[in-house]
Amino acid sequence: MGPGMTSQLQENEFIRDIFQLGPCPTKTGINGNNKIKQSKLERHLVNAAAFKARSITRGKNRDKRSAVVT
């Protein structure tokens, strides 16, 4: 009864009928666009860009701390 339970309650019409949950929720996001799962490459590239930006800002903070300590 682990991680698959949520998806079954959201998508399985038979289970939704048994528990009287109503119609299946729509597949639209907050702004009305369709939810599209990103590919693994796209997720990897987004994470790499975020990691690089985080590393740059941390490096800048490290330089400031070393200047203050000495």
Secondary structure in CASP SS format (residue, H / E / C, confidence):
PFRMAT SS
TARGET T0000
AUTHOR 0000-0000-0000
METHOD secondary structure of the structure
MODEL  1
M C 1.00
G C 1.00
P C 1.00
G H 1.00
M H 1.00
T H 1.00
S H 1.00
Q H 1.00
L H 1.00
Q H 1.00
E H 1.00
N C 1.00
E H 1.00
F H 1.00
I H 1.00
R H 1.00
D H 1.00
I H 1.00
F C 1.00
Q C 1.00
L C 1.00
G C 1.00
P C 1.00
C C 1.00
P C 1.00
T C 1.00
K C 1.00
T E 1.00
G C 1.00
I C 1.00
N C 1.00
G C 1.00
N C 1.00
N E 1.00
K C 1.00
I C 1.00
K C 1.00
Q C 1.00
S C 1.00
K H 1.00
L H 1.00
E H 1.00
R H 1.00
H H 1.00
L H 1.00
V H 1.00
N H 1.00
A H 1.00
A H 1.00
A H 1.00
F H 1.00
K H 1.00
A H 1.00
R H 1.00
S H 1.00
I H 1.00
T H 1.00
R H 1.00
G H 1.00
K H 1.00
N H 1.00
R H 1.00
D H 1.00
K H 1.00
R H 1.00
S H 1.00
A H 1.00
V H 1.00
V H 1.00
T C 1.00
END
